[in-house]
């Protein structure tokens, strides 16, 4: 996905307007990432893996970022009897922001 496509995908997110400054600066040259599933901003650990260090404030504006919903994601799945994040029973809504929007988190 090129930078224009990436920005266009961000503009569709519920949180885009509230955090426009950080989304507009995310690119292939910046190690900042966003996970719609967990509503989490972070800095990629550039060690070849997929690790991310969560950040709480926008590095450009100092604005407080939303709380991560990573723990809530696992809690909701566990309440449905799902223990593993790769369980095939996980509904598609849990791989986007849809699950937390529906639950008004």
C-alpha angles and dihedrals in degrees: 000000000000123000094263092052090047092052091047090052090051091051089062093059121104092232097047099099093046092053102026094137095061095041091051090055098049109106142134089279095055124068093215114117136180127212112202089191092061097024085232132146117201150152117258116238101230098215097111093266132096099254119137130190109217118234126205101197135045108255091216102045107015089234115153111253123219119275114264115254094204094115092044089052091057092042093054092048091048090052086057091052094257115132104168125064091222095051108137090223092071108115119236091246089070092065093062139037090275095094095057094040090054090051093044093234 
